[in-house]
Amino acid sequence: MMMTGKAAAAQNAGSMERAGREPVPPSRRRMWRHMGPGIVVAATGVGAGDLVATLIAGSRFGYALLWAAVVGCIVKIALSEGSARYHLATGSTILAGWRSLGRWTSWYFGIYVVIWGFIYGATAMSATALPLTALFPVLPLRDWAMIAGVFGFLFVWFNRYETFETVMKLLVGLMFVIMVGLAILVSPSLPDLAGGMAFALPEGSLFYTLGLIGGVGGTITTAAYGYWTQAKGWRGLPWMPMMRFDNSAAYVITGIFVVAMLIVGAELLYSAGIALQDSDQGLLGLSDVLEERFGKTIATLFLVGFAATSISSLLGVWQGMSLFFSDWWYQLKGRGEGGHEGTGAYRFYLAWLTFPPMVLLFADRPFLLVIIYGAFGALFMPFLAITLLMLNNSERLPAEARNGVIANITLAGSAILFIVLAVQQVAKLAG
């Protein structure tokens, strides 16, 4: 029986793996078939908080901050590409690169990732529970939050990267179709949309604009991209074109998704003078607005897209940050690089993300923890941008893999942006 081209390619790939050989990078015409890690990092980076931030931007300023959402995606392309480029060019990991800059980098990351994981775990579970509670009100939000966390724990514990990537692609497809369809449904004004790229800065929007650039598309998860490229089997400089195509295409998808949500905010809320709550709960407010204007079916589809967005972010963090932590732990212990699935440290951090944060679900108003999370979390992004400037301009990388002029300008601009955001968040904590 004759096999299709796709089946033959799959069989050839499997034969290479069984023979112990590295997979061969695809030709440019076939790159789209091999996309994966970029979609994973983009889906992980866009969560409920990003939906709220973009919707609020549209509801308060119309299309004026569209350019900020686009710039935010460009910044994340540079950060995730720089991290993955270090992995491919050196055959090592970004954590090994940080250790080469001094042992303090390992302690900085270790303290950060433990605190971040504890607080983010509760945040991700709560965000995932919101649409589930609205769709299936048979259980209270706290119960759905715990179910979401345990689901993520079990899924990541028992599945490997291939299954994880497939599920993430399905979730991205679902959320993309629903949210872009919603943007088309509200009939955007194309001239106003084009005017949103004029780099205007409305009164009172400065720090909100910086936050939109810095937050949309992920924070620490951008540095996990290199681990997902390794899990995919991409190693060495020949995979550089594939990685860049994968990363750029994924963030183009993210950009379209973010623009779609800003359109919804501008057309549905700004024009009607409707203000949403500036928290994940605000998304439920949008559901009410959609039901009133378009009916129950559209409102339900939005909640499904909201759930897909939150679940993909939760699964991405549970899997990617566990890889990150395991690499940190085994390097700290002097046992080499250990960013692999199924290790003891990998499963420990998976449990750390899931069960201790459930304590926070019983706190009615953990505002101080949220502020600490924002302040402490803001300290990672300038660290990432600055260290990528140091590592990817060094002799550790072959000349052809080092930063170009555009990469250096983008990373330097990102570092300045994130330093400003960090000062803002720390000042908020001090206040």
Residue pairs with C-beta under 8 A, 6 or more apart in sequence:
3 11
13 23
16 22
16 23
16 24
17 23
17 233
22 233
22 235
22 236
23 233
23 234
24 238
25 234
25 238
25 239
25 241
25 242
26 33
26 34
26 242
28 241
28 245
31 241
31 242
31 245
31 246
32 245
32 249
34 242
34 246
35 245
35 246
35 249
35 250
36 165
36 169
36 228
36 232
36 246
37 84
37 165
37 225
37 228
37 229
37 231
37 232
37 234
37 243
37 246
37 247
38 80
38 225
38 246
38 247
38 248
38 249
38 250
38 251
39 165
39 168
39 169
39 172
39 246
39 250
39 253
40 164
40 165
40 168
40 228
40 316
40 320
41 80
41 218
41 221
41 222
41 224
41 225
41 228
41 247
41 250
41 316
41 320
42 172
42 217
42 218
42 250
42 251
42 253
42 254
43 168
43 171
43 172
43 175
43 312
43 313
43 316
44 168
44 218
44 221
44 224
44 312
44 313
44 315
44 316
44 317
44 320
45 76
45 216
45 217
45 218
45 219
45 221
45 222
45 254
45 313
45 316
46 216
46 217
46 218
46 254
46 257
46 258
46 309
46 312
46 313
47 124
47 127
47 309
47 310
47 313
48 127
48 128
48 130
48 280
48 283
48 306
48 309
48 310
48 313
49 123
49 127
49 215
49 280
50 215
50 216
50 217
50 258
51 261
51 283
51 306
51 309
52 276
52 278
52 279
52 280
52 282
52 283
53 211
53 212
53 215
53 216
54 69
54 212
54 216
54 258
54 261
54 262
54 265
55 261
55 262
55 264
55 265
55 269
55 276
55 282
55 283
55 286
56 265
56 276
56 278
56 282
57 65
57 68
57 69
57 208
57 212
57 262
57 265
58 65
58 261
58 262
58 263
58 264
58 265
58 266
58 267
58 269
58 270
59 265
59 266
59 269
59 270
59 274
59 275
59 276
60 205
60 208
60 270
60 275
61 202
61 205
61 270
62 192
62 196
62 266
62 270
62 271
63 189
63 192
63 193
63 195
63 196
63 262
63 263
63 266
64 196
64 200
64 201
64 202
64 205
65 196
65 202
65 205
65 208
65 209
65 212
65 262
66 193
66 196
66 197
66 259
66 262
67 196
67 197
67 198
67 199
67 200
68 209
68 212
68 213
69 212
69 213
69 216
69 255
69 258
69 259
69 262
70 197
70 255
70 259
71 213
72 212
72 213
72 214
72 215
72 216
72 217
72 258
73 216
73 217
73 251
73 252
73 254
73 255
73 258
74 251
74 410
75 213
75 214
75 217
75 410
75 413
75 414
75 417
76 216
76 217
76 218
76 222
76 251
76 254
77 247
77 248
77 251
78 407
78 410
78 411
78 414
79 222
79 223
79 381
79 384
79 385
79 388
79 411
79 414
80 218
80 222
80 223
80 225
80 247
80 251
81 225
81 243
81 244
81 247
81 248
81 407
82 388
82 392
82 403
82 407
82 411
83 94
83 222
83 223
83 224
83 225
83 226
83 384
83 388
84 225
84 226
84 229
84 243
84 247
85 240
85 243
85 392
85 397
85 401
86 92
86 93
86 94
86 97
86 226
86 388
86 391
86 392
86 397
87 93
87 94
87 226
87 227
87 229
87 230
88 226
88 229
88 234
88 235
88 236
88 237
88 239
88 240
88 243
88 401
89 237
89 240
89 397
89 398
89 401
90 96
90 97
90 396
90 397
91 235
91 236
92 337
93 226
93 227
93 230
93 327
93 337
93 339
94 223
94 226
94 391
95 106
95 109
95 324
95 327
95 328
95 331
95 337
95 339
96 331
96 337
97 387
97 391
97 396
98 105
98 106
98 109
98 387
98 391
99 105
99 106
99 331
100 391
100 396
101 387
101 390
101 391
105 387
106 328
106 331
106 332
108 383
109 328
110 328
110 332
112 220
112 376
112 379
112 380
113 220
113 321
113 324
113 325
113 328
113 349
114 352
115 372
115 373
115 376
116 220
116 373
116 376
116 377
116 380
117 321
117 325
117 349
117 352
117 353
117 357
118 352
118 356
118 357
118 360
119 357
119 360
119 369
119 370
119 372
119 373
120 317
120 353
120 357
120 373
121 149
121 352
121 353
121 354
121 356
121 357
121 358
122 145
122 357
122 358
122 359
122 360
122 361
122 366
123 370
123 373
124 148
124 149
124 152
124 310
124 313
124 314
124 317
124 353
125 145
125 146
125 148
125 149
125 314
125 357
125 358
125 361
126 141
126 145
126 280
126 361
127 280
127 310
127 313
127 314
128 144
128 145
128 148
128 307
128 310
128 311
128 314
129 141
129 142
129 143
129 144
129 145
129 147
129 148
130 141
130 280
130 281
130 283
130 284
130 306
130 310
131 283
131 284
131 303
131 304
131 306
131 307
131 310
132 144
132 147
132 148
132 307
133 139
133 140
133 141
133 144
134 284
134 287
134 303
135 300
135 303
135 304
135 307
136 144
139 147
142 361
142 362
145 358
145 361
146 358
146 361
148 310
148 311
148 314
149 314
149 353
149 354
149 355
149 357
149 358
150 354
152 311
152 314
152 315
152 318
152 353
152 354
153 318
153 350
153 351
153 353
153 354
153 355
155 164
155 167
155 315
155 318
156 164
156 315
156 318
156 319
156 322
156 350
157 347
157 350
159 167
160 341
160 342
161 228
161 231
161 232
161 319
161 341
164 315
164 319
165 228
165 232
167 315
168 312
168 315
168 316
171 308
171 309
171 311
171 312
171 315
172 253
172 308
172 312
174 304
174 305
174 308
175 257
175 305
175 308
175 309
175 312
176 253
176 256
176 257
178 301
178 302
178 304
178 305
178 308
179 257
179 260
179 261
179 264
179 305
179 309
180 256
180 257
180 260
181 301
182 260
182 264
182 290
182 298
182 301
182 302
182 305
183 259
183 260
183 261
183 263
183 264
185 294
185 298
186 263
186 264
186 267
186 268
187 267
188 263
188 266
188 267
189 267
192 266
193 263
196 262
201 209
207 424
210 417
210 420
210 421
210 424
211 421
213 417
214 378
214 381
214 417
214 418
214 421
216 254
216 258
217 251
217 254
217 258
219 377
219 380
219 381
220 321
220 324
220 377
220 380
220 381
220 384
221 316
221 317
221 320
221 321
222 384
223 324
223 384
224 320
224 321
224 323
224 324
225 247
227 320
227 323
227 324
227 327
227 339
228 320
228 323
229 239
229 243
229 246
230 339
231 323
231 341
234 242
234 243
237 398
237 400
237 401
240 401
264 286
268 274
268 286
268 289
268 290
268 293
269 275
269 276
269 286
269 289
274 289
276 282
276 283
276 285
276 286
277 285
283 306
286 302
287 299
287 302
287 303
287 306
288 299
290 298
290 299
290 302
291 298
291 299
317 353
318 350
318 353
318 354
319 341
321 349
321 353
322 341
322 346
322 347
322 349
322 350
322 353
323 339
323 340
323 341
323 346
324 339
325 345
325 346
325 348
325 349
326 338
326 339
326 340
326 343
326 344
326 345
326 346
326 349
327 337
327 338
327 339
329 338
329 345
329 348
330 336
330 337
330 338
330 343
330 345
331 337
331 338
338 345
338 346
340 346
360 366
360 369
363 369
371 428
371 429
372 429
374 425
374 428
374 429
375 422
375 425
375 426
375 428
375 429
377 425
378 418
378 421
378 422
378 424
378 425
378 426
379 422
379 426
381 414
381 418
381 421
381 422
382 415
382 418
382 419
382 422
385 411
385 412
385 414
385 415
385 418
386 415
388 411
389 403
389 408
389 411
389 412
389 415
391 397
392 401
392 402
392 403
392 407
393 402
393 403
393 408
394 402
403 411
